[in-house]
Amino acid sequence: MLSTLLLIILILLIVGAAPAWPHSRSWGYAPSGLLGTLLIIVLLLAVLGRI
C-alpha cells in the first residue's frame, strides 16, 4: 500500500517537474532527472520487497 502511494506521488512529481513552462525551461532536465532516479530506486526497492 505504502509503496503504491509513494510510486504514484513520484510519478506525479516527475510529470510536474518537466520543463514545460517558460519560467522552468532554464532549469533543463535536472528536476525530472533527479525525480526519475528516485523513481527507479523506489521501483527497485518495491520489487526486492524492501518497502
N, C-alpha and C positions, 0 to 999 in steps of 0.2 A: 504494500500500500504506500509506504513512505517513498520507496524508490520510484514508483509510478508518478507520484506527485512531484518529486524532485525532477524527474525526466521532463514532465510537461512544463514545469517552470523554466528549466534550462532551454527548452526549445522555444518558448515564448521570448526569452531574453535574447536568443540568437536572432530571431526574426526582428526584434526591436532594435538590435544593435547594428543591423545592416545599414550602410551609409546611403540612405535613400533621400534624405532631406538636404537642402542646400547648406545648412549650418553644420551638418555632420559629414559632409563629403571630404573635408580636410583631415578627418580622423583616419581615413584609409580603412583597412580591414582589421586593424588591431582589436577593437572591441569584439567583433564577431569571431575573430581568430582565437582570442582568449576564451570566449564562451564555448566555442567549438571544442577546444582542448578539454575544458571542464566536462562537456557533454560526453566525450569519448571516455574520460576517466570514470564518470558515473556509470556509463554503459558497461564498461569492463568490470567494475565492482558489482554491478547488478547481476551480470552473467556469472561471475565467480561466486555469488551468494554472500558477499561481504556486507551488503546493505539490506 
